[in-house]
């Protein structure tokens, strides 16, 4: 008889740490149904709740609360890191069956690889637990939607089969994991399937190639879709060839999964650093990590988006709000916040520690998240840490909220808290060039995205001041700082995926990604609303952009607003707002003049370099303040203030 062992975080449940230290597990979509169907199978846990007996007891209590009676055998509960095989050997011993009769079910391909070394079989998602028990393969599969068929119809079929989507390229193409049984169900329902390789211990990425790829002259005069399809194939081939060359010597590290929007889908073996691949001329956000999500096709945010968008304030912001924003969001405030997170000043006032970098693999990342949570808590907001694991590192998104009972949705003000210096030049002691080392090399990230973090903090302080003065918003306001953005939008995808699973209602997302880079006299702010999938969310995002434009005009009249929309938006899919577009919510990305590719550029020249400091000549605190004021005014206006 087989024994199933499940990871918890992101596999069985979304994990939430409340400000008081309590722990909650929210079951992921389809998980309860899977566990119920496996009622006759012995089930255990292999998961890392953190160090110490108290953490394990807290995790056991949360597990019992979320999955009452499903994990009754205490001997099958194993707590600890999954970076070495010992915990898996212990699980096999506790099961009393051969190792190949045990299955580890976990989203993380690195952890699945370790499980394999101990002889266990693996599954990348609970939906495929039975397939793993029976030894049936699960494949990366391209799903085609013929004319007249929509994502909602595909969702109805996929959610009843062994199919889990990972990316919606358009209303005609979806990338998914699927067993042959799942693929057969799709074909019987009229959808096409194109299997591309085994999932096993791989992860999926979208690698965009921004280099021009001219269509062959032979297609001159043909319908537009003909040369477009050829160009897509050529671009995918070129991107894959570059990636494979960059990782030469790593063995069979990559598998092409075919053309993707602007590039190629890749399946990468565990541990392969796809995030470190930089194609010539690549623009920001060219790599996107794809996560499995059974709810991805349902786009739950669209259910109420028309009503929510209709409630966007049509007029100018109130003068009272404008005055409050100007008083609270100042260059001095912005500079102080950037200084603390970029290492120009101690991380905590009165403390001694200064930040060297906020890379997801660096020790300072955790300290910064904790410090930011503390600053939000001091404002009287409800603070939660949303932990997740990236390449063996336990890190967290930070969320702070002022909840309004009866709100029709939350207004989110967001940025990403991590940084990287991977575009810098580094040498060893002998002067020989070497790769960037996040554990040792500086990544101050004052602009990217310390400026966005500062703006979110300043917006929270402004709201706290208004609340203290007796004003009351009509909508919930939430401040969120995402982690591991530089690794392919990982943190925002984890957050948006959990929000969708929880049935969260989100009125709109204002995401700031690099707002301080200014040179050559530029004073333009880019507002990106473009989304890959047309429909209500894309339209509502454009309307959200209009709200922001009015706010900027009211509070920062010297700024020129460049609104960019449509599927050709150069920031579509490239910043954390895209994680909300994927699930049908209105969202815009706000940045310095950087993403649009216009020449001459006026954004920072220190992108992903150790020179991205507070004192860099390209870092303009006054410019960042103007943008932060516009976003804060828009958020407060959307909240009814």
N, C-alpha and C positions, 0 to 999 in steps of 0.2 A: 504494500500500500504506500502511495506517495504521501509526503508531508510537505506542506507549503509554508514557506517563511516569507513574511512581507516586511519591507521597509515601511516606515510610517510617513515621514515628511514628503509631500508632493506625490507619493504613491498611493497610500491609503487615505491621507487626509492633508488638509492645509493646516499649518501650525501657527497659533497666535499666542504670544506672550502679552498679557495685559500689564498695565503699569504697576499693579500690585504684585506682580510676579506669578500670578496664576496662569495656568496653561490650558488651552482649549484645542481639541482636534475637531476639525470640520470635515466629515467624509467627502471625498472627491466624487464627482459624478460617476455613476454606474457601479461604484465600489460596493455599496450595500447589496445591490442585486447580485453581483458576482459572489460575494461571501455567502449569501443565502443559497445560491445555486450550488455552492460547494459545501453544503451543510454536513455531508457525510465524510468530508476530508479533514484530517488533522491539520490544524493551522497554528503557526507560531509567528514570532516577531524577531527581526534582526534590525535594530535601529539604535541611533546614537542620540540620547536625550541630553547629553552633556555629562560632565564629571560629577561623581558623588552619589551617595545613596539617596539624598533628598531629590535630586533630579530624576532618578529612576522611579522613585515612589510617585512623584508627581506625574511622570509619563504613564505609569501603570494606571493611576486614577483617571487620567484623561482618556486613556484607551478604553477602560471599562465604561466610562460615561458615553463615549461615542459609538462603541461597538459592543454593547452589552451581550455577554454570553458567547461572542464569536471566538474569543481567545482564552479558553478556560484552562488550558494546560499550562500551569505556571512554569513547568520545566522547559517549555518551548519558547519562553520569552528571554531573549538575549539582548543585553544593552551594552553599547560601546561602539567605538569607531570601526568602520568597515574597510579600513585601508590595508589590513593584513589578514591573511587567511585564518588566523587563530579563532576568531569569533565564528567563522563558518564551520570550522572543524568541530567546535564545541556544539554548534547547532545540530550537526549530523549525529554526534554522539548522543545528544539528548533525545533525538528522534528514534534511535534504536533501529534504524534501517540503513541500507547502503547509501553512500553519498549520491549516487545517480538516481535514487528514489526521492531525493529532496529537491525542491525547486525554490530558488530565491527570486522573489518578484520585487523589482526595484527600478525606478526611473533612471537612476544614474548609471551610465555605461561603465564607468570606472569601477564602481562597486560590483556590478555584474561580472566584470572580468576577474576580480579577486575571488568571487564566489565560484567561478569556473575552475580556478586553480585548485580549489578544495574539492572539486568533483561534482558540484551541484549543477543541475540544469537551471536555466534562468528564463525570466519573462520580463519584457520591458514595461508591461502595464498589466494591472489585474485582469483586464479583459482577456488577456492571453494566457492566464494561469492554466486553464484546462488544456490549451494547445501544448503548453510545456509539459504537462503531466503525460500527455499522449504522444509526445515527441514530434508534434507537427510544427513545421517552420512558420515563421512570421516574416513577411517581406515588406520592404519599402515599395509602395504602390502608388502610381499616378492614376487618379480617378478623373475621367472625362465626363462632363455633363453635356449631353446633346441639347440642341435647341429646344426650347419649350420646357426644359427641366430646370428647377431651381435648387438652391442650397437647402431650402427647407425640406424638399422631397428627399434629397440625398441624406439629410440628417435623420429623417424618419427611418430609412433603411439601415444606415450605419449604426444607429444606436440600438438596433436589435440584432446586430451581427458582430463578428469578431473583426471590427474595424475601429481604428482610432485615428482621427485626422491630426496632422501636425502643422499644416499651413494651407491657407486659402489663397491661391495665386490670383484667381479671378472668379467670375461666376461661371467659368467653363473648366477650371482645373483646380484640383485639390490634391495635395500630397498627404499620404496617410500610411500608417502601419496596417497590414491586413494579413490574416491567414488565408489559405485557399478557400476555406469555408466562407470567410467574410467576403472575399472577392467574388465567389460564386453567387452569393446573395445579391451583391451589387449588380452583377451582369444580368441576373434574372429580373432585376428591377429596371433594366434598360440603361444602366450606366456602363461605361467602358473602363477596363482596368489594364494597367501596364506595369507589371511587376519589374523591379529593377535590382533586387538583391536582398540578401538576408539582413534582418535587423540585428540579431544576436547582440554583440557588445559594441554597437556603433551608436553615434548620435548624428542628427541631421542638421545641416546648416544651409543657409542661402548665401552664396558668395556673389556679390554684384561686381561687374566689370564695367567701369565707366569709360573705357577706351572706345573711340569710334570704330564701328564695324560697318563699312559700306556694303550695301546689298549688291550682288553681281549684276553687271550690266544686262545680262540675259533677261532679267526680270523687268526691264524698263517697259512701261506701258501695260504691265500686268495689274490685276486688281491689287489694292494695297495689302491685303492679307498674305499674298504670295511672297513678296520680298520681305515682309515683316517676319514670316515664319522662318525663312532662310536666315535672316539676320539673327533671329533668336537662337537658332541652332549654331551658327558660327560663333556668336558671343559665348554660348555655353561651352563650346569646345575650347575656345581660347582661354576662358577662365579656368576650366578644369586642367588644361595643359600647364598653365602657370602654377596653379596650386600643387599639382603633382610634382612639378619640377622643384618648387620651393621646399617640398618635403621629401625630396629624393634621398634614398638611403634609409627611410623609415619603414621599409617593407610595404606590404599591401595596405597602405594607410588610408587611402581614399577610394571611394566608388562614386562615379557620376550617377546621379539620379535624374539627369536630363535638364532641359532648359527651365529656367525660373525667371521671374520678373527681373529683367536687367542683368541676368547672369546665369548661374547654374546651381542646382541643388546638389549637395554633397552628403554622402554618408561617410563619417570619419571614425576610424577605430578609436577605442578608448585611449585617452591621453594625448591624442594628436592635437597639436596647438593650432587649430584652424584660425583662431582669433589673431594669431601673429602673422598671418599672410597679408601682405599689402601689395596689391597690384599697382603697376605704374599709373599715376594720375588718379588713384582712387579717391573718392570723396568720403567725408565722414559717414559712418554707419554702413560701410559696405559689407559687413558681415553680420548675419542675423542667426542666432541660435533658435532652432525650432523645437518646441515642447509639445508633447502629446496632450490633447485636451478633447475629451468626448463632446464637450459643449461648444467647440469652436464653430461648428456649422450653424448652430441655432442663433448666433448673434443676438444674445438676450437683451442687449442695450437698446435694440431697435423697437422693442415692444411698446415703449412709452416715449420714444424720442420725439415724435411729432408734437405731442402735447407739451413736453418739456421745452423744446425749441420755441414753441409758440409763446412760452412765458418769458423768453429772453427780453430784458427791458428794451423797449424800442427807442427810448429817448436818451438824452445825455445824462451822465452821472450827476448825483446831487452835489451841490456846492459844499455841503457839510462833509460828505465823504471825500471829496477832492482835497479839502483843507486838512482833514485828518491824515490822509495819505502823505501829503507834502510835509506834514509835521513829523510823521513817524518814519518814513522811508527817505533817509538823507544820505549824502555821500559819506558822512562820518560813520553812520550805522553800517552801511554796506562795507566800507573799508575794514571796520573792526571785525565783522563776521568773516570776510574773506581772509583776513590775517590769521584768524584762529584755525581755520581749516586748511590753510596752505602752508603753515609753518612760519609765518612772519611774526607770530605772537604765540604765547602759550595756548594750548587747546582749551584749557579751562582757566578762567580768570583767577589769578592768584596762584596757579599751579606752575610747575617747572617744565612739563613735557611739551615739546613742540613737534608738530607733525612733519614727517619726512615725505610721506606719500599716502594716498588713500586707495592704492591698488587693491583689488579684491583678494589678492594673495599675500598682502602685506599685513604685518601685525597692527599697524596704525588704523587700518580700516575698521576693526572692531571697536577700538577706542573712540574713533570719531563718531561712529553710530551711537555709542553710549552717551557721549557728550551732547550730541544733538538731541537725543531723547530727553536728556536732563534739561536742556534749555527750553524745549517745548513744555515739559512738565511744570517748569517754573512759571509759565504763563497761564497756568490753570487749565490747560487743554488735557483731554484724555489721550494718553500716549500708549501705543502698542508697538512692539517689535514683531516683525513678520520674518522669522528666520527661514533660511534655506541653505542648501549646500551647493557649492560650486567647486568642482575639482578637489574635493576633500576638505575645503575650507568652509567652516560654519560662519556664515555672515547673515546680515539681516537688512531688510527694508525698515524704515522708520516712518511711523504714521502718527499724526497728532490731529485731534478732531474737536470741534465744538458742534455737538449734535443738537439739532432743533427737532423736537417731536412734531410729527406730522409733515415733515419736509418731503417734497416730491422728488428729491434727489440731492446728492451732495455735489458741491462745487469743489473741485480738486485743484490745488496749486502745487506744482511738482517740479522736481529737478533730480539729477542723479548725484549721489554723494561720492562715488568712487572716482579715481583718476588713473592716468597711466603716463609713462614717459617713453613708450616703446618706439617713438620716432627719433629719439635722441641718438647721439653717437657716443659709444662707450669703448674703452680699451682696457686691457688687463695690465698688470704690473710691468709687462715687457713692451707695452705700447701696441699690442696686437688687438685689432677690433674684436669685440665680443658682443653677444646679444644683451639686450636689456634684462636686468635682474630686478624684479619688483621688490625683493627682500633687501636689496642694498642700494639701489639707485634712486635718486630723488624723483618725485612726481608731484610737485606742488599743486598743479592743476588750479591755479588761481582763477583763470577764465573758464577752463573746462573741468569741472563745472562748479568750481567754488563760487563763481559769480551767481549762478542759479541757486545754489544752496543759500547764499546770503540773502537773495531776494525772497526766497520762501520764508526764511526766518524773520525778515523785516515785515513781510505781509502778516505773519502770525502775530508779531508784536503790535502791528497796527490794529488788527482785529481785537486783540486783548485790551487795548486802550479804549476802543469803542464800547466793548462790553462793560468795562469798568465805568464808563461814562453813562451807562444805562441804555445804550442802544441795543436792539435785539434783531438779529437777522431772521429772515423768513425761511432760509434754506440752511442746511448743514454745510459747514465749511471744513474742509479736510486738507491738511498739509502732508505731503508724502515725499520722502527722499528715497529714491531707488538705488539699489546696489548692483554691482556687476553690469552696468550699462555698457562699459567698454568691452565686455565679453560677448556682445551680441544681444543686448537688451534683456538680459536674463532676469534681472530683478523686477522690471516692470511687467514682463510676461508672467512671472510667478504671481505677482500682485494682481494683475488684471484677471488672470485665470481663476484665482481664488475668489475675487469679487464677483465674477460671473457665477461661479458655483454656489456662492452664498445668496444669490438673488439680490445683490446690491443694486441700488438705484443711484446712478451717477448723472447729474445734469450736464456737466461739462468738465473738461480737463484742460488746464492751462499749463503746459510744460515748457520750462525754460532750460535751454541747453546752450551755454556760452553767450553771455550778454555783455561782456566787458571789453571785447577786442575791437579796437577802433584805431585806424590810422588813415593818413592821407585825407583827412577832413571829412570822412564819411560819417553820416549821422542817420543811417537808415536801420530800421528794425524789420526783420523778416518775420512774417506770420504765415506759417505753413498749415494748410487745412487739407491738402490733397491726400486721398486714400486710394488703395489698390482696387477696392470693390466699390462701385458706384451704388447709390441708394440713399436711404434716409440718413444714415450716419454721415455720409459725405456732405449732404446738403446741410445738415445741422452744424457740421464743423465749419462750413463757410459762414453760416449765420453767427456762430460763436466768434469767428474772426472779425465780423462786423462789429460785434459788441466790444471787442478789444480795440479795434480801430477808433471807435468813438471815445473810449476811455483814454487812449493815448492822446487824442486831440484835446481832451479836456484838461489833462494833468501834465502833459509833456509836449506842448505844442511844437517844440523845436525838432521833434523826431519826424522823419518821413516813414510812413508805414508802407511796406511792400507786401501786399497780400498775394499769396501764391496758392492756387487750388488745382483740382483736377488730378487725374492719374499720372500726368507728367510732372507733378511737383517733385523737385529734386530731393526733398526731404521725406517723401512718402516711404514708409517702412524703415526709416533710418534713425529715428529717435524714439524716446519712450512713449510719445503720444500714439505711435503705431500699435502698441499693445492694446490700446483701448479701441482704436478703429477696428481691429480684428474682431472685437466682440460687440460692435455696433453702437459704441458711444461716441458722442461729439467730443472732439479733441483737436487742439492746435499745438504746434511747436513754435516757440518764440526764440529767436536767436539774433545775434549780430549779423552783419552783412557777410555771410560765410557760406551758407549752403547753396545759394542760387548759382554759383559758378560765374557770376558776372565779373568782367574785367574793366577797370582795375578793381581788385578786391580791396575791401577796407577792414576785414576782420583780422584776427590775430595771425602773426607769423610763427607763433610758438606752439602750434597745435601738437599735442602729445609729445612735447619736449620738456626737458628739465628747466628751460627758460621761461615756462609759463608761470611767472611769479607776480606777486602784487606790484612789484616795482618795475616790471617790464615796461618799456615805452609804449607798447601796444595796449597795455591795460589801462582803461579809462574808467575810473570809478564814477565820474559824473554821468557818463553815457549809460553805464549799467544802472545807475539810479533812475534815470529817465525811463528806461525800459521796465525796471521793477515797479516804479510808480504806476505805469500804464497797466501792467498785469494785476497789481494789487487793486487798483480802482475797478478794473473789469470784474475781478472775483467778488469784491464786496458789492458791486452793483448787481451781479447775478444772484447774490445772496439776499438781495432786497434791502441793502443798506444805502 
